[in-house]
Amino acid sequence: RKEVEQDPGPFNVPEGATVAFNCTYSNSASQSFFWYRQDCRKEPKLLMSVYSSGNEDGRFTAQLNRASQYISLLIRDSKLSDSATYLCVVNINYGGSQGNLIFGKGTKLSVKP
Amino acid sequence: DTGVSQNPRHKITKRGQNVTFRCDPISEHNRLYWYRQTLGQGPEFLTYFQNEAQLEKSRLLSDRFSAERPKGSFSTLEIQRTEQGDSAMYLCASSFTSSNIMRAEAFFGQGTRLTVV
């Protein structure tokens, strides 16, 4: 089983749609969680951290379910500019120090007019 | 602050040659990561440093790969006797982490695209 697994996509949605991405992780010691966005042939850029209580940033909402080892990202009112690949990232904290960051393969989103 | 800087941006080399890439992290960041990414895949972890100490190496990092961060600032990644399978984007990221910071976001450079012909 891969350490971080994501919906394979691609997701093709019309502008204004709501779309949700899922991610599961295998290591229960994983402590920190993030969503990154990556545009074609560009570097990944941090979209948002994921907090235990869930968090929202504008049209983006992230949720964490530690019991199920599951993370989600919800995008409301999608825009053409949201088209990108969304990467789920987890890391394991060793004795209070952040370990390496493990990336999923990413889910490609294409928002159409 | 200019962010994470990687050089060169592109490198074309013949099979069997050695190549070296450089990464300059964000100045106050003590953690530095190297990743490799191929088309359609997420970034694959290679290695990371805490200051000058190399704390973890992936099994992906064969004996042809070596990374250094001699003074805890910039880092180099060298690939010896390159193979066509080494063609990929090599990404560097940095973060600041401490025992008081349980969540440290990492920021990426623009990457070095390696093509082995």
Interface residues (C-beta under 8 A of the other chain):
Chain A: V4 Q31 S32 F34 K42 E43 P44 K45 L46 S49 L87 N93 G96 S97 Q98 G99 N100 L101 I102 F103 G104 K105 G106
Chain B: R31 Y33 Y35 G40 Q41 G42 P43 E44 F45 Y48 Q50 E56 L91 A93 S95 T97 S98 S99 I101 M102 R103 A104 E105 A106 F107 F108 G109 Q110 G111
